[in-house]
Amino acid sequence: MKKFLILGSTAVCLFILSGCSFLYQDASESSQSDAVIDVSQTEEPWQTAEFEAVNQYGDTVSIESLEGEWWISKTIFTRCPTVCMTMTPNMVELQSALEEKGVDIRMVSFTVDPDFDTPERLEEYGESYGADFNNWDFLTGYEFEDIQQFALESFKSQIQQVPEESDIMHPTRFFLVNPDGVVHRMYSGEKSFDLEATVEDITEITGS
């Protein structure tokens, strides 16, 4: 079901939209775990695009704010009826486990429903899951088309509205970004989430 395709030295993710989630297919013989996928060896680095947003406190956060830091990105929306209810608790677990390991990293959640998700709603949402806001920004303050383009350029992922279902299809992966703004890893954020493997990988990569 969720697999990974490698063609030569180029890592290619074939995303298939399915409800409020993404699936991807695998035609490789790779032994990589579905939970941890290395995208650092692609022919073209996954460079994150420019963005400017506001967080749950109304403070401006941009790509420049994250320069020089490791960060983990994911997409959410507070009205999400399905995968976000699994992904966000998983991210909270990951945040706590990395803190215990002494890993210096930031967490960044981009809403895919910016018209509805105000800073206040995002603050309430984060609090309801027990997120630690000291190093976790929940971002809004942009147009829907902006986050669509950002996800496509940065994470090779699509975001689409499904009006008849009041749903928004978005990636279910967590993305690890290095201090130069290049994506290094994709981690399963939903059903195949492996906390131990994810923490071990991040700790090793960041040199913590």
RAMODA-V972554 format. One record per residue. RES is the residue in three letters. PSI is psi in whole degrees, -180 to 180 (none if undefined). OMEGA is omega in radians with two decimals (* if undefined). D_CENTER is the distance of its C-alpha to the mean C-alpha in Angstrom with 2 decimals. Layout:
# RAMODA-V972554
RES/PSI/OMEGA/D_CENTER + RES/PSI/OMEGA/D_CENTER
This chain:
# RAMODA-V972554
MET/-76/3.12/19.67 + LYS/110/-3.07/16.26 + LYS/-177/-3.01/17.39 + PHE/136/-3.12/17.09 + LEU/125/3.08/19.51 + ILE/124/3.09/20.93 + LEU/108/-3.06/23.70 + GLY/-128/3.12/25.65 + SER/5/-3.09/23.51 + THR/124/3.08/21.01 + ALA/127/-3.07/17.86 + VAL/125/3.09/17.36 + CYS/123/3.08/14.85 + LEU/101/-3.05/16.73 + PHE/136/3.09/14.63 + ILE/124/-3.11/16.78 + LEU/137/3.12/16.17 + SER/100/-3.11/17.20 + GLY/-136/-3.14/17.27 + CYS/50/-3.08/14.05 + SER/171/3.05/12.27 + PHE/141/2.95/12.18 + LEU/155/3.00/14.55 + TYR/156/-3.01/15.48 + GLN/160/-3.09/18.86 + ASP/122/3.06/20.41 + ALA/17/-3.07/23.76 + SER/170/3.04/23.77 + GLU/18/-3.07/25.61 + SER/141/3.10/22.77 + SER/6/-3.13/22.92 + GLN/140/3.07/19.27 + SER/144/3.05/17.76 + ASP/-26/-3.08/15.40 + ALA/-27/-3.08/13.36 + VAL/120/-3.11/13.00 + ILE/125/-3.11/13.09 + ASP/120/3.07/14.41 + VAL/15/-3.07/13.81 + SER/-12/-3.08/15.75 + GLN/16/3.12/19.01 + THR/153/3.14/18.57 + GLU/-39/3.08/21.56 + GLU/116/-3.14/19.61 + PRO/146/3.08/16.89 + TRP/83/-3.13/13.46 + GLN/128/3.13/14.19 + THR/144/-3.10/11.90 + ALA/165/3.07/13.97 + GLU/145/3.02/15.79 + PHE/159/2.99/14.81 + GLU/132/-3.07/16.53 + ALA/-178/3.01/15.73 + VAL/147/-3.12/17.03 + ASN/-169/-3.07/15.66 + GLN/-16/3.10/17.10 + TYR/0/-3.10/20.28 + GLY/8/3.12/20.75 + ASP/144/3.14/20.27 + THR/133/3.05/19.16 + VAL/132/-3.14/16.00 + SER/176/3.10/15.73 + ILE/-31/3.10/14.64 + GLU/-32/3.13/17.98 + SER/-24/-3.05/17.11 + LEU/-3/-3.14/14.58 + GLU/135/3.11/17.08 + GLY/4/-3.12/18.37 + GLU/148/2.93/15.58 + TRP/141/3.09/12.92 + TRP/154/3.13/9.55 + ILE/129/-3.09/6.21 + SER/146/2.94/3.40 + LYS/163/3.10/2.09 + THR/147/-3.13/5.36 + ILE/173/2.72/8.60 + PHE/146/-2.94/12.30 + THR/-21/3.11/15.08 + ARG/7/-3.11/17.35 + CYS/123/-3.07/15.13 + PRO/-2/-3.01/17.77 + THR/-98/-2.89/16.03 + VAL/-29/-3.13/12.69 + CYS/-28/-3.13/11.25 + MET/-14/3.01/14.33 + THR/-43/-3.06/13.25 + MET/-44/-3.07/9.52 + THR/-45/3.03/10.35 + PRO/-36/3.09/13.36 + ASN/-40/3.11/11.65 + MET/-37/3.10/9.43 + VAL/-44/3.08/12.86 + GLU/-44/-3.13/14.55 + LEU/-44/3.11/12.39 + GLN/-47/-3.12/13.03 + SER/-43/-3.12/16.66 + ALA/-40/3.12/17.13 + LEU/-36/3.09/15.92 + GLU/-42/3.12/18.21 + GLU/-32/3.13/21.00 + LYS/-7/-3.12/20.64 + GLY/24/-3.14/20.91 + VAL/125/3.14/17.73 + ASP/103/-3.03/17.30 + ILE/154/3.09/13.63 + ARG/150/3.09/11.72 + MET/136/-3.10/8.83 + VAL/118/3.08/7.51 + SER/123/3.11/6.80 + PHE/123/3.04/7.95 + THR/143/3.05/10.53 + VAL/10/3.13/11.55 + ASP/59/-2.98/14.98 + PRO/-25/3.13/16.10 + ASP/-33/-3.13/19.77 + PHE/-40/-3.02/19.74 + ASP/90/3.06/17.18 + THR/165/3.05/19.29 + PRO/-40/-3.13/18.65 + GLU/-43/3.13/21.02 + ARG/-39/3.13/19.30 + LEU/-37/3.09/15.94 + GLU/-45/3.11/18.02 + GLU/-41/-3.14/19.72 + TYR/-50/3.13/16.61 + GLY/-43/3.13/15.20 + GLU/-37/-3.09/18.75 + SER/-24/3.12/19.26 + TYR/-2/3.13/16.71 + GLY/26/3.11/18.01 + ALA/143/3.07/15.17 + ASP/111/-3.07/16.70 + PHE/-5/3.14/16.54 + ASN/-33/3.13/18.06 + ASN/25/-3.12/14.86 + TRP/117/3.10/12.26 + ASP/130/3.00/12.12 + PHE/116/-2.91/11.53 + LEU/145/3.07/12.09 + THR/-165/3.07/14.51 + GLY/22/3.09/17.73 + TYR/176/3.11/17.13 + GLU/157/3.10/18.20 + PHE/-41/-3.14/16.50 + GLU/-30/3.13/17.50 + ASP/-44/-3.12/15.82 + ILE/-32/3.04/12.24 + GLN/-50/-3.11/13.33 + GLN/-40/3.14/14.58 + PHE/-46/-3.13/11.80 + ALA/-39/-3.14/9.27 + LEU/-47/-3.12/12.31 + GLU/-41/-3.00/13.42 + SER/-43/-2.99/10.46 + PHE/9/3.12/8.43 + LYS/38/-3.04/11.56 + SER/149/-3.14/10.25 + GLN/149/3.03/12.40 + ILE/127/-3.11/12.46 + GLN/142/3.07/15.91 + GLN/146/3.06/18.04 + VAL/81/-2.99/20.39 + PRO/-40/-3.08/23.13 + GLU/-17/3.13/25.46 + GLU/3/-3.08/23.03 + SER/41/-3.06/21.58 + ASP/163/3.06/18.15 + ILE/122/3.13/15.17 + MET/130/-3.07/13.56 + HIS/165/-3.09/9.85 + PRO/147/3.09/7.38 + THR/10/3.13/7.21 + ARG/154/2.87/5.38 + PHE/141/-3.11/3.52 + PHE/125/3.11/4.54 + LEU/123/-3.08/7.67 + VAL/135/-3.09/9.55 + ASN/174/-3.08/13.29 + PRO/-16/3.09/15.80 + ASP/5/3.10/16.81 + GLY/19/-3.14/13.54 + VAL/133/3.13/13.26 + VAL/128/3.14/10.41 + HIS/-38/-3.02/12.01 + ARG/154/2.87/10.20 + MET/136/3.09/8.09 + TYR/142/3.03/8.42 + SER/131/3.14/9.43 + GLY/-2/-3.05/8.01 + GLU/-116/-2.97/11.14 + LYS/-37/-3.10/14.72 + SER/14/-3.14/14.61 + PHE/129/3.14/12.69 + ASP/98/-3.05/14.98 + LEU/-48/-3.08/14.91 + GLU/-47/-3.13/17.77 + ALA/-39/-3.13/16.63 + THR/-46/3.13/13.17 + VAL/-43/3.14/15.04 + GLU/-44/-3.12/17.78 + ASP/-46/-3.13/15.79 + ILE/-42/3.13/13.99 + THR/-42/-3.14/17.43 + GLU/-46/-3.08/19.19 + ILE/-42/-3.08/17.14 + THR/-8/3.12/17.20 + GLY/27/-3.12/20.85 + SER/none/*/20.74
